[in-house]
Structure formats: structure tokens, C-alpha cells
Amino acid sequence: MVRAILVLCAAAIGASGASAKVEIGATVGKFEFKDIRYVTRTLTDLGEAKAYVLVFSSTTCPVAQRYIPKINELARAYSDQGVRFAIVNASPGDTIQQMAYHALEYKIDVPVVKDLDGGVVEAIGATRTPEAALISANGTLLYRGRIDDQYRVSGQQPNLLHDDLKAALDATLAGKPIEAAETPVEGCEITFPATPKPAGPVTFAKDVAPILQKNCMPCHHEGEATPFALSTYEQASAKADMIAQVVDEGRMPPWYAHPDFGTWANARTLTASDRRTIVQWIEGGKQTGDLAAIPAPPDFPTSKWIIGEPDLLLTEEDTYELPASGVIDYVYVTLPYQFPEDTWVQRIQVQPSNPKVVHHANALYTVPPAGYQDDKSFLTGRVPGGSPAIVDNGVAFLIPKGAVITVQVHYVTTGKPETNRISVGFQYAKETVCKQLRHKLLSARGFTIPPGHPAAPVSKSTAFEENSTVLGLFIHMHLRGKNSTFTAQFPDGKLETLLVVPNYSFDWQLAYVYPHDSLKKLPAGTTLECASQFDNSAFNPFNPDPTKAIEHGPQTFDEMMDGYVFYTLDNENLNIQVDPKTGQEIVKTADAR
């Protein structure tokens, strides 16, 4: 495989200027690229600058990898002189998620962006990676070529002879002409192939509808909170251009776990073949096919209660009134009920009366006067893209006697006054409870994220004192959250990466649930770490204020790093018989025994 890559790269050796259509000194055409958050960006989003440097790269080109430390070094050296750097991923085979993970893996300090359609390559005239382009503040192409002459496909020189990009930068900042404005580049050829033509007509009925039914309709159907349904040809056809864009980008279906780490029961992904089929259908004129032959769509719950009708329904007493605009501090709602006995539940759902005004909500219990306890009180949350808490196979939540339920609500305004009432529904355990669902909260406190820092590290670890089985993982951060990694260190010193979220989304805070047949076993003495990075730079499009140092806090403009690990104890066998009408243990009398 490595030899094949080297052969490919070797075939691409040559002078970049020989085939480039954009002349040095020309004004580059307008172009756009996507950041790791799938947001469309332009050159000026990198910040006010005297000059910009774009380095074309991929996740697989070995020459490009070798130059990453040099790019970081140059970016730091010239930052105070008004030069802004970015790495442009120009490989059609790399997804935005893969690009984000590559930046994490290689500790890239500069923004990484994706050239999805070759528009940036065409505007600059780049032909291979790692080609560098120096662009003036007014859009003039000043330099295009290699970074330097040290690394080659076949090896490297021990001594640097030509520091080409640095020389171009120094000349530009000094107001002097660049002696060598074009230089040859060794690396991997950049090629943007056209969408392959299908063997036959691609139709909605035969090809597209099954993909939508399986991967899109679970959210996009009538009665869901999603903005539109995709149940029929008419609905899909009306949204076809948008579907093609978000599918091609990998933005939909929303799924943020890197595929190389962990297997997840709730994974939402489209194969490359599925994505290509959808794009081919749209490019082919959105042919219907035999609509009568479409398989019957899945049956989706008609009730708002995904868990089924609750055995216990708690609703806040007062209606909350939202203004038309503005930022609303977190609201804490205590529901009017106190659990009379220890209660075992297997399903919990947070349900607002007006879902569009609730970004997320967390349900927890407290037992007065003890208050909230990090490793015990959390029950479940309602988060974008998430699902209710559902456990089975003899596992259940324990809500202790005397507990009351409090819901932390993050409201968002909609442009007009709104109202809402929060409810929480519970279904009691309907089987013998063998194990209690527990969780550990890896909550970092006392951290400070410096102003402008693009990847500030924050981490927290916890130890497992007993043999345990992990059922799922969850990470919560705010608007500066960039990525997160869960790593287990076993007693023998072995390290295993359990989960990587390389491009965290505040809008899609998903739980990552292990399948029943591949739950993660952690022997006693295992340490589990949650390590995250926060982007407090101006390039983060959601950053409330990149000039401020940020500390832990509950509001969106603060930050949090809360990693949750949901688990059971291997040696626990409670064997509790539960009354399905109350969730309470059935206590046998002496006579009954």
C-alpha cells in the first residue's frame, strides 16, 4: 500500500507552474471552502491580514504529512506580522470528518478547510499536495510552489537549501519582489473526478426511497420536530438540491463518531455508494420510477412519547414565557413530585410542550437536603439528535426514596414570543432488575481557555475500582468545543481509544451506545480519560467572544467539558422483583416466604 502511494506521488512530480492556468500576479477568483463544522467560509474569515498562505494537503499524501510541523512553525512565526495560514484539504476521498481527525492526530495548529468541488484548486491553479500559495490582502497571487526543498517523495535532504515559502513571505512583508515566485513541487497529484455515471437510470422508487426510508425517515417523517418530511417523492424532490449538498458533505445524517474507534448501535451513516446514488438521482433529473413499487415505509410512533405512554408523568406547574429575542439564562424547573420509595425505571423521556424553543434539557434528581451529586444524580437529557433513555436486559435506573426531579433547560428564542411547559415521563421496570445503571461524570473544573487559542486542551480522568461494563458514552461542551477523545488505560498499561469525536457539534450532541453483543469491558484498575480541545479563535464561527479568557460555567457563553460514562458492575446481581405499576421492589412477607 505504501509503495502504491509512493508510485502515485512519484508520477505527480513536476513544476507546478508548468500546468497551472492562473498566472503569478493575477487576481485569484472568488472561492469558498468548508470548515470542520460544515460551515461555508471564505479567505477573509481567516482574519484581517497582510497576506494569506494556503497549503494544499490530504490525509494520505506522505510528503504533505512531513510538512505539517513546518507549517505550524511558519504560522506561529508570522502570525504577529499579519500573515494568516490555512491548510486546504483537496482530496475528494477525504470527508470533512476525516479532515478534522487528521488535524487532531497531527496536531495541526492552523485552520483546516475542505475544498469540496475543486473550486479553490482551480482559483489558485494548484496541481499537487503540499503546494503552497501566497496571496496578498487584495487577492493577488504572489507565490505558488513548494514550501521548501527538504522533503521529497523518495526521501529528504539532511540540509535545507531553498526555504522558498519563507523567502517569499519575507520579501512580501519587506515590500520587495519575490525572486522565485514559482517553484516545482514534489507531492501527490490533485484530481477531482466527475461523479461516475450509473450503469442505468437511477430512480426514486428503486434506488433512492430505500435509502431515505432506512437512514433519513426515522427523523424526517410527519409528526417529528424536523422541519420537513421525506416520506414521498414530492417531498424529496422539492428538497433535492439541499439533500444533495448535505449528503455530499457528510453533514447528514448527523453522526460524529470517527468510524475507526468503536462500534455503535445507534450509528447513523450513509455509505459512499448511498451518497453517490442520491447525487446521481438528482443529476439525472430526479426520475420517479414505479412509485407503486416503493416498499411500505416503516411504522413510526404516532405518539410524542417514544418510550411509550409513561407510567408516571410529571409536568411543571407554571408555563414558561419566552421573549421574541435575546439570550436566556439556563432555567431550572423542579417538578411537583417526591418519590415515596426507591423506584426502578427503564425508560425516561424529557418532553417539552413546544420542542422548537428547547435546545437541550437535562433531567436529574436530588434528595433534599443533599443536593446534586456528580456521579449519581444525572438521569437523561433531551439534546439535538438524541434519543430518550432506554435500558433493558435487567438493567434499570434507581431513583431513591425522597428524590425530586429537576430539569435544567436551555431555551432559544424564535423571533416571536413563545411559551413552554416541561414534562418528564417514566416507564417503570417490567422485569427483574439485576443491575443498576450507573454513570461516572468526567467534569473538568478550574480550567482557563486563553483568548484566541485554536485548540486549548482540557481533560479529566476517572478510575474504575471494580470490573465494569460500559454501555455508552456522551460528551457535552458548549460553542467552543472542538473535539473529544475517550481513552482507556488498562491495568497492564495498554491504551485503547474508545471514542473520537473529531468535529464536535453543539447542535448535535449525540450519545454513543454500544451494541448488546459488544459492550466494552473495563477490568478493575482501568483509568478512563476524556480529553477535549476548545477553539476560542476568531475562526470559530460560533465563538461568542474570542478576545475573552473562558472558564467553566453553565451558560452557553461559558464552557463545560462533561464526559459521561454509563456502566454496570459485573459482579452485581440484585435480583430485585419490581412491581410494574409502581416501580418499587416487591417485598415478600415472612408468611409468603
VENUR-V429106 format. One record per pair of residues at least 24 apart in sequence whose C-alpha atoms are under 10 Angstrom apart, sorted by the first residue. I is the first residue (numbers start at 1). J is the second residue. Records with the same first field share a line. If there is no record, write none. Layout:
I=J + J
//
This chain:
2=60 + 62
5=60 + 61 + 62 + 153 + 188
6=61 + 62 + 63 + 153 + 154 + 187 + 188
7=153 + 154 + 188
8=61 + 153 + 187 + 188 + 189
9=61 + 62 + 63 + 128 + 129 + 152 + 153 + 154 + 186 + 187 + 188 + 189
10=152 + 153 + 154 + 186 + 187 + 188 + 189
11=153 + 186 + 187 + 188 + 189
12=127 + 128 + 129 + 153 + 185 + 186 + 187 + 188 + 189 + 190
13=128 + 152 + 153 + 184 + 185 + 186 + 187 + 188 + 189
14=127 + 128 + 183 + 184 + 185 + 186 + 187 + 189
15=127 + 128 + 145 + 146 + 182 + 183 + 184 + 185 + 186
16=125 + 126 + 127 + 128 + 131 + 144 + 145 + 146 + 182 + 183 + 184 + 185 + 186
17=125 + 126 + 127 + 144 + 145 + 181 + 182 + 183 + 184 + 185
18=127 + 182 + 183 + 184
19=125 + 126 + 127
20=121 + 122 + 124 + 125 + 126 + 127 + 144
21=122 + 123 + 124 + 125 + 126 + 127
22=122 + 123 + 124 + 125 + 126 + 141 + 144
23=124 + 125 + 140 + 141 + 142 + 143 + 144 + 182
24=124 + 125 + 134 + 135 + 140 + 141 + 142 + 143 + 144 + 181 + 182
25=135 + 136 + 139 + 140 + 141 + 142 + 143 + 181
26=124 + 135 + 139 + 140 + 141 + 142
27=123 + 124 + 135 + 136 + 138 + 139 + 140 + 141 + 142
28=120 + 122 + 123 + 124 + 125 + 135 + 136 + 138 + 139 + 140 + 141
29=119 + 120 + 122 + 123 + 124 + 139 + 140
30=119 + 120 + 123 + 124 + 139
31=115 + 118 + 119 + 120 + 121 + 122 + 123 + 124
32=113 + 114 + 115 + 116 + 117 + 118 + 119 + 120 + 123
33=88 + 89 + 112 + 113 + 114 + 115 + 116 + 117 + 118 + 119 + 120
34=88 + 89 + 96 + 112 + 113 + 114 + 115 + 116 + 249
35=88 + 96 + 99 + 100 + 111 + 112 + 113 + 114 + 115 + 503 + 539 + 540 + 541
36=95 + 96 + 97 + 98 + 99 + 100 + 101 + 103 + 111 + 112 + 113 + 114 + 482 + 502 + 503 + 504 + 505 + 540
37=96 + 97 + 100 + 113 + 251 + 482 + 503 + 504 + 505 + 506 + 540 + 541 + 542
38=96 + 97 + 113 + 114 + 246 + 249 + 250 + 251 + 503 + 505
39=113 + 540 + 541
40=113 + 114 + 541
41=113 + 114 + 539 + 541
42=113
43=84 + 85 + 86 + 135 + 137 + 139
44=84 + 137 + 539
45=84 + 538 + 539 + 540 + 541
46=83 + 84 + 85 + 86 + 110 + 111 + 537 + 538 + 539 + 540
47=82 + 83 + 84 + 85 + 538 + 539
48=82 + 83 + 84 + 137
49=79 + 80 + 81 + 82 + 83 + 84 + 85 + 136 + 137 + 138
50=81 + 82 + 83 + 84 + 135 + 136 + 137 + 138 + 172 + 173
51=78 + 81 + 82 + 83 + 84 + 85 + 134 + 135 + 136 + 137 + 138 + 139 + 140 + 141 + 142 + 169 + 172 + 173
52=82 + 83 + 84 + 85 + 86 + 133 + 134 + 135 + 136 + 137 + 139 + 141 + 142 + 169
53=83 + 84 + 85 + 86 + 87 + 132 + 133 + 134 + 135 + 136 + 143 + 144 + 165 + 169
54=84 + 85 + 86 + 87 + 88 + 112 + 113 + 120 + 124 + 130 + 131 + 132 + 133 + 134 + 135 + 144
55=85 + 86 + 87 + 88 + 89 + 90 + 112 + 126 + 129 + 130 + 131 + 132 + 133 + 134 + 144 + 145 + 146 + 147
56=86 + 87 + 88 + 89 + 90 + 91 + 112 + 113 + 114 + 115 + 120 + 121 + 126 + 127 + 128 + 129 + 130 + 131 + 132 + 133 + 190
57=87 + 88 + 89 + 90 + 91 + 99 + 112 + 113 + 114 + 128 + 129 + 130 + 131 + 132 + 187 + 188 + 190
58=87 + 88 + 89 + 90 + 91 + 92 + 93 + 94 + 98 + 99 + 102 + 114 + 128 + 129 + 130 + 188 + 190
59=89 + 90 + 91 + 93 + 94 + 95 + 98 + 99 + 100 + 101 + 102 + 103 + 106
60=91 + 93 + 94 + 102 + 188
61=91 + 128 + 129 + 130 + 153 + 187 + 188 + 189
62=129 + 130 + 151 + 152 + 153 + 187 + 188
63=129 + 130 + 151 + 152 + 153 + 154 + 155 + 156 + 186 + 187 + 188
64=128 + 129 + 130 + 131 + 147 + 151 + 152 + 153 + 186 + 187 + 188
65=102 + 106 + 129 + 130
66=106 + 130 + 150 + 151 + 152 + 156
67=130 + 147 + 148 + 150 + 151
68=103 + 106 + 107 + 108 + 109 + 110 + 130
69=106 + 107 + 108 + 109
70=147 + 148
71=108 + 109 + 110 + 132 + 147
72=107 + 108 + 109 + 110
73=109
74=165 + 166 + 169
75=109 + 110
76=109 + 110
78=166 + 169 + 170 + 173
81=173
82=137 + 173
83=134 + 135 + 136 + 137 + 169 + 173
84=110 + 111 + 134 + 135
85=109 + 110 + 111 + 112 + 133 + 134
86=110 + 111 + 112 + 113 + 132
87=111 + 112 + 113 + 114 + 130 + 132
88=112 + 113 + 114 + 115 + 116 + 120 + 121 + 129 + 130 + 131 + 132
89=113 + 114 + 115 + 116 + 118 + 120 + 121 + 129 + 130
90=114 + 115 + 116 + 117 + 118 + 119 + 120 + 121 + 126 + 127 + 128 + 129 + 130 + 189 + 190 + 191 + 192
91=115 + 116 + 117 + 118 + 128 + 129 + 188 + 189 + 190 + 191 + 192
92=116 + 117 + 118 + 190 + 191 + 192 + 193
93=192 + 272
95=248 + 249 + 250 + 251
96=249 + 250 + 251 + 502 + 503
97=249 + 250 + 251 + 255 + 256 + 257 + 258 + 259 + 501 + 502 + 503 + 504
98=258 + 259 + 502 + 503
99=502 + 503
100=258 + 482 + 483 + 501 + 502 + 503 + 504
101=258 + 483 + 500 + 501 + 502 + 503
102=502
103=502
104=455 + 482 + 483 + 484 + 485 + 500 + 502 + 503 + 533
105=502
107=455
108=454 + 455
109=453 + 454 + 455
110=454 + 455 + 539
111=454 + 537 + 539 + 540
114=249
116=192 + 248 + 249
117=192 + 193 + 194
118=190 + 191 + 192 + 193
119=192
121=190 + 191 + 192
126=185 + 189 + 190
127=185 + 187 + 188 + 189 + 190 + 191
128=185 + 186 + 187 + 188 + 189 + 190 + 191
129=185 + 186 + 187 + 188 + 189 + 190
130=185 + 186 + 187 + 188 + 189 + 190
131=183 + 184 + 185 + 186 + 187 + 188 + 189 + 190
132=164 + 165 + 183 + 185
133=165 + 181 + 182
134=165 + 168 + 169 + 172 + 181
135=172
136=172
141=181
142=168 + 169 + 172 + 177 + 178 + 181 + 182
143=168 + 169 + 172 + 178 + 179 + 180 + 181 + 182 + 183
144=168 + 180 + 181 + 182 + 183 + 184 + 185
145=180 + 181 + 182 + 183 + 184 + 185 + 186
146=182 + 183 + 184 + 185 + 186 + 187
147=183 + 184 + 185 + 186
148=183 + 184 + 185
149=183 + 184 + 185 + 186
151=186 + 187
152=185 + 186 + 187
153=186 + 187 + 188
154=186
195=276 + 277 + 279 + 280 + 283
196=276 + 277 + 280
197=276 + 277 + 280 + 283 + 284
198=276 + 277 + 280 + 281 + 284
201=280 + 281 + 284 + 285 + 286 + 287 + 289
202=277 + 278 + 279 + 280 + 281 + 282 + 283 + 284 + 285 + 286 + 287 + 288 + 289
203=277 + 278 + 280 + 281 + 282 + 284 + 285 + 286 + 287 + 288 + 289 + 290 + 291
204=232 + 233 + 236 + 237 + 277 + 278 + 281 + 282 + 286 + 287 + 288 + 289 + 290 + 291 + 294
205=232 + 233 + 287 + 288 + 289 + 290 + 291 + 292 + 293 + 294 + 295
206=288 + 289 + 290 + 291 + 293 + 294 + 295
207=274 + 277 + 278 + 281 + 288 + 289 + 294
208=233 + 236 + 274 + 275 + 277 + 278 + 279 + 280 + 281 + 282 + 286 + 288 + 294
209=233 + 236 + 278 + 288 + 291 + 294 + 295 + 297
210=274 + 294 + 295 + 296 + 297
211=270 + 271 + 274 + 275 + 277 + 278
212=236 + 270 + 274 + 278 + 297
213=295 + 296 + 297 + 298
214=268 + 270 + 297 + 298
215=252 + 253 + 268 + 269 + 270 + 274
216=252 + 253 + 254 + 268 + 269 + 270
217=297 + 298 + 300
218=298 + 299 + 300 + 301
219=253 + 300 + 385
221=297 + 300
222=300 + 302
223=300 + 301 + 302 + 303 + 304
224=300 + 301 + 302 + 303 + 304 + 355
225=304 + 354 + 355 + 356
226=356 + 385
227=356
231=297 + 298
232=291 + 294 + 297
233=286 + 287 + 288 + 289 + 291
234=288
236=286
237=282 + 285 + 286 + 287 + 288
240=278 + 279 + 281 + 282 + 283 + 286
241=279 + 282 + 283
243=275 + 278 + 279 + 282
244=275 + 276 + 277 + 278 + 279 + 280 + 281 + 282 + 283
245=279
246=275
247=272 + 274 + 275 + 276 + 278 + 279
248=272 + 275 + 276 + 278 + 279
249=275
250=275
253=385
254=384 + 385 + 505 + 507 + 508 + 509 + 510
255=385 + 501 + 503 + 504 + 505 + 508 + 509 + 510 + 511 + 512
256=483 + 499 + 500 + 501 + 502 + 503 + 504 + 505 + 508 + 509 + 510 + 512
257=484 + 485 + 499 + 500 + 501 + 502 + 503 + 504 + 510 + 511 + 512
258=499 + 500 + 501 + 502 + 503
259=499 + 500 + 501
260=497 + 498 + 499 + 500
261=485 + 486 + 496 + 497 + 498 + 499 + 500 + 501
262=497 + 498 + 499 + 500 + 512 + 513 + 514 + 518 + 519 + 520
263=498 + 499 + 512 + 513 + 514 + 515 + 518 + 519 + 520
264=472 + 499 + 511 + 512 + 513 + 514 + 515 + 516 + 518 + 519
265=472 + 512 + 513 + 514 + 515 + 516 + 517 + 518
266=386 + 387 + 510 + 511 + 512 + 513 + 514 + 515
267=510 + 511 + 512 + 513 + 514
304=349 + 351 + 352 + 353
305=348 + 349 + 350 + 351 + 388 + 425
306=347 + 348 + 349 + 351 + 387 + 388 + 389 + 390
307=346 + 347 + 348 + 349 + 387 + 388 + 389 + 390 + 425 + 426 + 427
308=347 + 348 + 349 + 425 + 426 + 427
309=425 + 426 + 427
310=347 + 348 + 349 + 424 + 425 + 426 + 427 + 428
311=345 + 347 + 425 + 426 + 427 + 428 + 580 + 581 + 582 + 583
312=345 + 348 + 424 + 425 + 426 + 427 + 428 + 581 + 582 + 583
313=337 + 348 + 349 + 423 + 424 + 425 + 426 + 427
314=350 + 405 + 422 + 423 + 424 + 425 + 426
315=350 + 351 + 352 + 353 + 421 + 422 + 423 + 424 + 425
316=406 + 407 + 420 + 421 + 422 + 423 + 424
317=421 + 422 + 423
318=420 + 421 + 422
319=353 + 419 + 420 + 421 + 422
320=418 + 419 + 420 + 421 + 422
321=417 + 418 + 419 + 420 + 421
322=357 + 411 + 412 + 413 + 414 + 416 + 417 + 418 + 419 + 420
323=412 + 413 + 414 + 415 + 416 + 417 + 418 + 419
324=412 + 413 + 414 + 415 + 416 + 417 + 418
325=412 + 413 + 414 + 415 + 416 + 417
326=412 + 413 + 414 + 415
327=410 + 411 + 412 + 413 + 555 + 556 + 557
328=409 + 410 + 411 + 412 + 413 + 555 + 556
329=409 + 410 + 411 + 412 + 554 + 555 + 556
330=361 + 408 + 409 + 410 + 411 + 554 + 555 + 556
331=361 + 407 + 408 + 409 + 410 + 411
332=361 + 362 + 363 + 406 + 407 + 408 + 409 + 410
333=363 + 405 + 406 + 407 + 408 + 409 + 421 + 422 + 423
334=363 + 364 + 365 + 366 + 404 + 405 + 406 + 407 + 408 + 422
335=404 + 405 + 406 + 407 + 422 + 423 + 424
336=404 + 405 + 406
337=402 + 403 + 404 + 405
338=365 + 366 + 367 + 400 + 401 + 402 + 403 + 404 + 405
339=367 + 399 + 400 + 401 + 402 + 403 + 404 + 405
340=400 + 401 + 402 + 403 + 404 + 584
341=399 + 400 + 401 + 402 + 403 + 582 + 583 + 584 + 585
342=398 + 399 + 400 + 401 + 402 + 403 + 582 + 583 + 584 + 585
343=396 + 397 + 398 + 399 + 400 + 401 + 403 + 428 + 429 + 578 + 579 + 582 + 583 + 584 + 585
344=395 + 396 + 397 + 398 + 399 + 400 + 426 + 427 + 428 + 429 + 430 + 433 + 436 + 576 + 578 + 579 + 580 + 582 + 583 + 584 + 585
345=389 + 390 + 391 + 392 + 395 + 396 + 397 + 398 + 399 + 426 + 427 + 428 + 429 + 430 + 433 + 436 + 578 + 580 + 582 + 583 + 584
346=389 + 390 + 391 + 392 + 393 + 394 + 395 + 396 + 397 + 398 + 426 + 427 + 428 + 429 + 430 + 431 + 433 + 437 + 583
347=380 + 388 + 389 + 390 + 391 + 392 + 396 + 397 + 425 + 426 + 427 + 428 + 429
348=379 + 380 + 381 + 387 + 388 + 389 + 390 + 391 + 397 + 424 + 425 + 426 + 427 + 428
349=379 + 380 + 381 + 382 + 387 + 388 + 389 + 390 + 423 + 424 + 425 + 426 + 427
350=380 + 381 + 382 + 383 + 387 + 388 + 389 + 407 + 422 + 423 + 424 + 425 + 426
351=381 + 382 + 388 + 421 + 422 + 423 + 424 + 425
352=382 + 409 + 420 + 421 + 422 + 423 + 424
353=419 + 420 + 421 + 422 + 423
354=418 + 419 + 420 + 421 + 422
355=382 + 411 + 420 + 421 + 422
356=411 + 412 + 413 + 414 + 418 + 420
357=409 + 410 + 411 + 412 + 413 + 414 + 418 + 419 + 420
358=382 + 383 + 384 + 409 + 410 + 411 + 412 + 413 + 420 + 422
359=383 + 384 + 409 + 410 + 411 + 412 + 413 + 506 + 507 + 508
360=384 + 386 + 408 + 409 + 410 + 411 + 412 + 506 + 507 + 509
361=407 + 408 + 409 + 410 + 411 + 422
362=406 + 407 + 408 + 409 + 410
363=405 + 406 + 407 + 408 + 409 + 423 + 424
364=399 + 403 + 404 + 405 + 406 + 407 + 408
365=399 + 400 + 402 + 403 + 404 + 405 + 406 + 407
366=399 + 400 + 402 + 403 + 404 + 405 + 406
367=399 + 400 + 401 + 402 + 403 + 404 + 405
368=402 + 403 + 404
369=402 + 403
371=403 + 404
372=406
373=441
374=439 + 440 + 441 + 442 + 443
375=438 + 439 + 440 + 441 + 442 + 564 + 565
376=437 + 438 + 439 + 440 + 441
377=403 + 405 + 406 + 438 + 439
378=405 + 406 + 407 + 438 + 439 + 440 + 441 + 564
379=405 + 407 + 437 + 438 + 439
380=407
381=407 + 408 + 409 + 509 + 511
382=409 + 509 + 510
383=410 + 476 + 506 + 507 + 508 + 509 + 510 + 511
384=505 + 506 + 507 + 508 + 509 + 510
385=507 + 508 + 509 + 510 + 511
386=508 + 509 + 510 + 511 + 512
387=510 + 511
388=425
389=426 + 511
390=427
391=429 + 437 + 471
392=429 + 430 + 431 + 433 + 516
393=431 + 432 + 433 + 434 + 435 + 516
394=429 + 430 + 431 + 432 + 433 + 434 + 435 + 436 + 437 + 573 + 574 + 575 + 576
395=429 + 431 + 432 + 433 + 434 + 435 + 436 + 437 + 438 + 567 + 568 + 574
396=428 + 429 + 430 + 431 + 432 + 433 + 434 + 435 + 436 + 437 + 438 + 568
397=428 + 429 + 433 + 435 + 436 + 437 + 438
398=435 + 436 + 437 + 438 + 583 + 584
399=583 + 584
401=584
408=554
410=554 + 555 + 556
426=583
427=580 + 581 + 582 + 583
428=578 + 579 + 580 + 581 + 582 + 583 + 584
429=577 + 578 + 579 + 580 + 581 + 582 + 583 + 584
430=577 + 578 + 579 + 580 + 581 + 583
431=575 + 576 + 577 + 578 + 579 + 580
432=574 + 575 + 576 + 577 + 578 + 579 + 580 + 585
433=573 + 574 + 575 + 576 + 577 + 578 + 585
434=568 + 572 + 573 + 574 + 575 + 576 + 577
435=567 + 568 + 569 + 570 + 571 + 572 + 573 + 574 + 575 + 576
436=567 + 568 + 569 + 572 + 573 + 574
437=470 + 471 + 566 + 567 + 568 + 569
438=470 + 471 + 565 + 566 + 567 + 568 + 569
439=470 + 471 + 472 + 473 + 564 + 565 + 566 + 567 + 568
440=464 + 473 + 528 + 562 + 563 + 564 + 565 + 566 + 567
441=474 + 475 + 530 + 561 + 562 + 563 + 564 + 565 + 566
442=475 + 528 + 529 + 530 + 531 + 561 + 562 + 563 + 564 + 565
443=475 + 476 + 530 + 552 + 560 + 561 + 562 + 563 + 564
444=530 + 531 + 552 + 559 + 560 + 561 + 562 + 563
445=551 + 552 + 553 + 559 + 560 + 561 + 562
446=551 + 552 + 553
447=550 + 551 + 552 + 559 + 560 + 561
448=549 + 550 + 551 + 552 + 559
449=480 + 533 + 534 + 535 + 536 + 548 + 549 + 550 + 551 + 552 + 559
450=534 + 535 + 536 + 537 + 546 + 547 + 548 + 549 + 550 + 551
451=535 + 536 + 537 + 538 + 545 + 546 + 547 + 548 + 549 + 550
452=535 + 536 + 537 + 538 + 539 + 540 + 543 + 545 + 546 + 547 + 548 + 549
453=533 + 534 + 535 + 536 + 537 + 538 + 546 + 547 + 549
454=480 + 482 + 533 + 534 + 535 + 536 + 537 + 538 + 539 + 540 + 546
455=480 + 481 + 482 + 483 + 532 + 533 + 534 + 535 + 536 + 537
456=480 + 481 + 482 + 532 + 533 + 534 + 535 + 536 + 537
457=482 + 483 + 484 + 531 + 532 + 533 + 534 + 535
458=484 + 530 + 531 + 532 + 533 + 534 + 560 + 561
459=484 + 485 + 486 + 529 + 530 + 531 + 532 + 533 + 561 + 562 + 563
460=486 + 528 + 529 + 530 + 531 + 532 + 561 + 562 + 563
461=486 + 487 + 488 + 527 + 528 + 529 + 530 + 531 + 563
462=488 + 526 + 527 + 528 + 529 + 530 + 565
463=488 + 489 + 524 + 525 + 526 + 527 + 528 + 529
464=490 + 522 + 523 + 524 + 525 + 526 + 527 + 528 + 569
465=522 + 523 + 524 + 525 + 526 + 527 + 569
466=522 + 523 + 524 + 525 + 526 + 568 + 569 + 570 + 571
467=521 + 522 + 523 + 524 + 525 + 526 + 568 + 569 + 570 + 571 + 572
468=520 + 521 + 522 + 523 + 524 + 526 + 566 + 567 + 568 + 569 + 570 + 571 + 572
469=518 + 519 + 520 + 521 + 522 + 523 + 566 + 567 + 568 + 569 + 570
470=513 + 514 + 518 + 519 + 520 + 521 + 522 + 565 + 566 + 567 + 568 + 569
471=512 + 513 + 514 + 515 + 516 + 518 + 519 + 520 + 521 + 565 + 566 + 567 + 568
472=511 + 512 + 513 + 514 + 515 + 519 + 520 + 564 + 565 + 566 + 567
473=498 + 499 + 510 + 511 + 512 + 513 + 514 + 563 + 564 + 565 + 566 + 567
474=499 + 509 + 510 + 511 + 512 + 513 + 562 + 563 + 564 + 565 + 566
475=501 + 504 + 509 + 510 + 511 + 512 + 530 + 532 + 560 + 561 + 562 + 563 + 564 + 565
476=504 + 505 + 506 + 509 + 510 + 511 + 559 + 560 + 561 + 562 + 563 + 564
477=504 + 505 + 506 + 509 + 532 + 533 + 534 + 556 + 558 + 559 + 560 + 561 + 562 + 563
478=504 + 505 + 506 + 507 + 509 + 534 + 542 + 543 + 553 + 554 + 555 + 556 + 557 + 558 + 559 + 560 + 561
479=504 + 505 + 506 + 507 + 534 + 535 + 536 + 540 + 541 + 542 + 543 + 544 + 556 + 557 + 558 + 559 + 560
480=504 + 505 + 506 + 533 + 534 + 535 + 536 + 537 + 540 + 541 + 542 + 543 + 544 + 545 + 546 + 550 + 556 + 557 + 558 + 559 + 560
481=505 + 506 + 532 + 533 + 534 + 535 + 536 + 540 + 542 + 543 + 559 + 560 + 561
482=506 + 532 + 533 + 534 + 535 + 536 + 540
483=531 + 532 + 533 + 534 + 535
484=530 + 531 + 532 + 533 + 534 + 561 + 563
485=529 + 530 + 531 + 532 + 533 + 563
486=528 + 529 + 530 + 531 + 532 + 563 + 564 + 565
487=527 + 528 + 529 + 530 + 531
488=522 + 526 + 527 + 528 + 529 + 530
489=522 + 525 + 526 + 527 + 528 + 529
490=522 + 523 + 524 + 525 + 526 + 527 + 528
491=522 + 523 + 524 + 525 + 526 + 527
492=525 + 526
493=526 + 527
494=526
495=526 + 527 + 528
496=528
497=528 + 529
498=528 + 529 + 530
499=530
500=530 + 531 + 532
501=532
502=532 + 533
504=532 + 533 + 534
506=542 + 556
511=564
512=565
513=566
519=567
520=567
521=567 + 568 + 569 + 570
522=567 + 569 + 570
523=570
528=565
529=563
530=561 + 562 + 563 + 564 + 565
531=561 + 563
532=561 + 562 + 563
533=561
534=559 + 560 + 561
//
